[in-house]
Amino acid sequence: MTWNRFKKICADIDALLDKIGTILIFLGGSLFTLAVFTQVMLRYVFKAPLFGIEEFAVLIAIWVYFIGAAYATKLDSHIQGDLAERLFREVRHKAVVKTITWCLSLGACLLFIYHGSKYCIWVYAAGEKTPGLWWPRIYSISSIFFGAVFMIIYSTANIVKYLAEAVKGSNRDQNNERG
């Protein structure tokens, strides 16, 4: 398999994951909103709450949160105080800072997946259930593991992207010095 073919396959998988993630975030957000609205209407307007809807809403919200975290990692759009944009003028320097930042983020994600997977295994082995509907808690807790997996993949992709920018920037700087 050639390098270009590999890049094309990765780009196709990324595009598919992008579509799936977008759809899941939209559907999850809509379902969560509908569940909360329904419970508010039933509880406060009709005085007849629906048992278990809170657990359903929490399950959906947790999955939307971790899918959203993975998606924000992919887009490099987490909330950040990016001082590098103001301190450095050259693209290369900004890319070096971004590479270091993403390496630290990758380290945090690796710790997150380590502890998250240990917790998932413990919850699964313990057979914990939710208090109201008695659903297995692994349904919601597994979102931690899947979110961390995709955050690691996208953090690694961001490291590669910014490292390439840093290297290209240094090549441009050397070419400018010669010319």
N, C-alpha and C positions, 0 to 999 in steps of 0.2 A: 504494500500500500504506500502510495506516495504521500509526501507531507501535505500537498494541496488537497488531496482527497480526504485526508484525516481532518484538516481544517474545515472542509466543507461538511463532513459528517458532524463535527462538533458544532458548527454554526446551525445546522438543521436541528440538532437536538436542543440547542439553546433556544431557537425560535419556537419549537414545540413546547418546551418548558415555560417559556415566556407567555404563550397563549394560555396554557393550562393554568399557570399561576394567576394570570389576570382574571380568568373566568372564575377560579376558586375564590379569589379575594372578593370579586363582585357578588357572586352567589352567597358566600359566607356573610358578607356585610349586609346583604339584603335579608337573608334568613335571620340574622341576629336582630336587625331592626324590626322585622316582622314579629319575632318572638317577644321582644321587649314591649312593643306597641300592643300586641295582643294581651299580654299579661297586665299591662297598665289598664287597658280598657276593661278587661274582665274583672280585675280586682277592685278598681276604684269607681268605675261607672256601673257595672252590672253586679258588683259585690259577690262575684262567684269566681275566685281565682282558679286557674288550671294547675293542677298538681304536676310538678316536675319540669315546668317550662323554664325555670331558672337554671336547672342543670343543663338542659338542652342549649340555652343561650350561652352559658359559660363554655360548654364544649365547643361550640361554633366560634366563639370569641378567641379562645386559646389557639385554635387552628389558624384563624385569620391572622392573629398576631404573629405567629411564627412563619407563616407563608409570606406575610408582609415584610418581616425582618429579612428573610432570604431575598426577596425581591428588591428591597432597599439596598442590600449588600451588592446585588448584581448591578444596580444602577449607580452605586456609590452616592446614594442620596440620604444616608443617615444624618441625623442632626449632628452637626460638628462645628466646632469653633476653629475655623481654618485660618490660623495666623500666618501660615506659609504664603498665602496669596498676597498678603500685605508686605511681608518681609523680603520675599524674593521676586526678582523681576524675570529672571531667565527660566524658560520652560524646563530646562534640565534640572535646575535646583528644586523647582516645585515638584518635579517627578521623583527626585530622590527622596524628598520629604514624604511624598505620598507612598512610595515604596516602603519606607521605614514604618509609616503608619499602618499600612496594610499587613506588614509582617507582624506587628504587635497585635493587630486585630485577629490575624490568623492564629496566633498563640492563644489569645483569649477564646477563640472559637474551639480550639483543640481542647482546652481545659473544660469548656462548656460541654462538648460532646462526651468527654471522659466522665464527668460527673453526672451529666444528663443520662447517659447510657447506663451507668451504675444504678441510678435512681429508677429508670425504666425497668431494668432487670429485677430490682427489689420489689417494685410495685406489682409486676407480673407474677413473680414467685409468691408474693404474699396474697395474691388474689384479691386485692382491695377492690371494694365496690363503692359507688357513689351513695351518699346517705338516703336520697329520696327514691330514685328509680332503680337502684342497685345495678347500674351499668358498671362493667369493669373499668376502673380508673385508667387502665392502660390506653383506653381510647383517647383520652385527652393528654395523658402524660407522654405518649409516643410522639406528639407534635414537637416536643423538645428535641428529640433525637433527629427527626426528619428536618426540622428547621436548621439544626446545627450542621447536618450533612451538607445541605445546600449553601449555608453560609460559608463553610469551609471551601467548597468548590468555587464559589464566586469570589471569595477573598483571594484564593490562589490565582484565579483569572485576573483579578485586579493587580496583584503583585506582578504578574507577567506583563500586563499592559503598561504599568508605570515604569517597570524596569526597562522595558523596550524604549519607552519615551526618554528615560534618563540616558540610555546608551546612545540613542539617535542624537540626542541633544549634545552629548560630548563629542560625537563624530562631527556634527555641524560646527561646534566650537573649534575643533582642530582644523577643519577645512577653511573656516573663516580666518584663522591665524595664518594659514599658508597663503591665502589669496590676497 
